[in-house]
Amino acid sequence: MYFVYILQLNNNNLYKGYTNDLNRRINEHKTGKVKSTSNHRPLKLIHYEVYSLASDALRREKFLKTTEGIRLLKQQLRDVIKYR
């Protein structure tokens, strides 16, 4: 299984990532082992998607990092983002 996940950082930015082990990766983020999020803790897992194929998960992660993907993601998660 492959996961695309969204973290909300302490500055309210959204971090989009991909992994094949969601628990391990979230722990790495929370313990500061990921350089791009280590200065933005605490962080919160607010969304994840599961894929059978790595290629599908990578494609989705790439899309979510585009302007259109960010816009749609914020629209989809607007209630979750608002209540953080």
C-alpha positions as CSV (number, residue, x, y, z in Angstrom):
1,M,0.0,0.0,0.0
2,Y,1.1,3.5,-0.7
3,F,-0.1,6.7,1.0
4,V,-0.4,10.3,0.0
5,Y,-0.7,12.4,3.2
6,I,-1.4,16.0,4.2
7,L,0.0,17.6,7.3
8,Q,-1.0,20.9,8.7
9,L,2.0,22.7,10.1
10,N,2.1,25.1,13.0
11,N,2.1,28.0,10.6
12,N,-1.1,26.6,9.0
13,N,0.7,25.7,5.8
14,L,-0.1,22.3,4.3
15,Y,2.7,19.7,3.6
16,K,2.0,17.0,1.0
17,G,3.9,13.8,1.0
18,Y,4.1,10.2,-0.2
19,T,5.2,7.0,1.6
20,N,4.7,3.3,1.8
21,D,4.7,3.3,5.6
22,L,2.4,6.1,7.0
23,N,3.0,5.5,10.7
24,R,6.8,5.5,10.3
25,R,6.7,8.7,8.2
26,I,4.4,10.6,10.5
27,N,6.7,9.7,13.4
28,E,9.7,11.0,11.5
29,H,7.9,14.3,10.9
30,K,6.8,14.5,14.6
31,T,10.3,13.8,15.9
32,G,12.0,16.4,13.7
33,K,13.8,13.9,11.4
34,V,12.3,15.5,8.3
35,K,14.2,18.7,7.4
36,S,11.4,20.4,5.6
37,T,9.0,20.2,8.5
38,S,11.3,20.1,11.6
39,N,11.0,23.8,12.2
40,H,7.2,23.7,11.9
41,R,6.2,21.5,14.7
42,P,3.8,20.6,16.2
43,L,2.1,19.3,13.1
44,K,-1.1,17.4,12.6
45,L,-2.1,14.7,10.1
46,I,-5.3,16.0,8.6
47,H,-5.8,13.7,5.5
48,Y,-4.4,10.7,3.8
49,E,-5.3,8.6,0.7
50,V,-4.4,4.9,0.0
51,Y,-3.2,3.6,-3.3
52,S,-2.3,0.1,-4.5
53,L,0.3,1.3,-7.0
54,A,3.2,3.6,-6.2
55,S,2.8,5.3,-9.6
56,D,-0.8,6.4,-8.7
57,A,0.3,7.7,-5.4
58,L,3.2,9.7,-6.9
59,R,1.0,11.1,-9.6
60,R,-1.6,12.2,-6.9
61,E,1.2,13.8,-4.7
62,K,2.6,15.7,-7.7
63,F,-0.9,17.0,-8.6
64,L,-1.6,18.1,-5.1
65,K,1.6,20.3,-5.3
66,T,0.3,22.2,-8.3
67,T,-1.7,25.4,-8.1
68,E,-4.9,23.6,-9.1
69,G,-4.3,20.8,-6.7
70,I,-3.7,23.1,-3.8
71,R,-6.9,25.0,-4.6
72,L,-8.9,21.8,-4.8
73,L,-7.3,20.4,-1.6
74,K,-8.1,23.5,0.4
75,Q,-11.6,23.5,-0.9
76,Q,-12.0,19.8,0.1
77,L,-10.5,20.2,3.5
78,R,-11.8,23.7,4.3
79,D,-13.6,22.7,7.5
80,V,-10.7,20.7,8.8
81,I,-8.3,23.5,8.1
82,K,-10.6,26.1,9.7
83,Y,-10.8,24.3,13.0
84,R,-7.1,23.7,13.6
